[in-house]
């Protein structure tokens, strides 16, 4: 590498929407030290690409077919702990950011973030840092410093939490099963466990809780 020149950062872009991948490639293509070296449209493809390629960063969506981003993240950290993962999601920070960071992500960014923020996040994560917004940093501080009991939704597994969010957003069990490529029985089991862990009996109670706590609008 020429002295004074930045090392080129090789990025794997993972998102199930082609238009989103193209948009990310367009943003990053104008940056001399960042190159999109691979892309994947679902979770299983992402793992396959990451295992075969030489990447410095995975830019990973959460909601994807075949294998969601949370499961991909955990598998990547299990197999390639050194590989930084930056979550880029349509979900607001309140819904998934802390969970992804606990699972090993190096940062969390909303898809509506400015291109400059995405570039800054990529560089910081690849230099060994963590990237969080100032609002998320405050939430993390409260979460880590608090000695109080965790809120009820923190008792849920990642899948139970995901299913609960979708129920609270108005989706039926059948719709959720189709979207996540899982059986209706699996979704119903996750719903039942979530209700039990949160001390609730109906979808209406669950929806009210998620809206009251700002987890869905």
C-alpha angles and dihedrals in degrees: 000000000000112000111260094019120115119245110253111252113220110210131196109207115206121187132127093224114081092203091056092049090049091049092051091047090051092051094047098039092073092059113090096210097045126071130177098229097175145000138204134192100205141022098264091049089050093056092046092051093046091051093049102038137063106241134167095198142014116215100203135190120209105215108062138138125256093015125016125229095254091057091044090051093052092047092048092050089049094051103027108023091167094059111096117226122202113195114218111185145164088223117098118249092254091066106048115354100096092043092053093047091050088051092056107272115149093215147350127223132175116236092238091062117122117265090244090058091050092052092047090049093050092051095045094048092047091052089059099265134120122245121212131147119248091253091052091047089058092049090049092050091053091045095050098040098044117104091187123107113281116254115266095255090060088069091066126096115241091259093047089049093049092050091047091052091052093048090049088051089059102261122141124233090253092051091049092048091052094046094049095039091237132124122269087239092057092050092047090051091051090048092051093048092048092051091048094049092049094046094244135130107194142043088240091061091048093048092049091051094050092047093045091052094048094246092124130019 
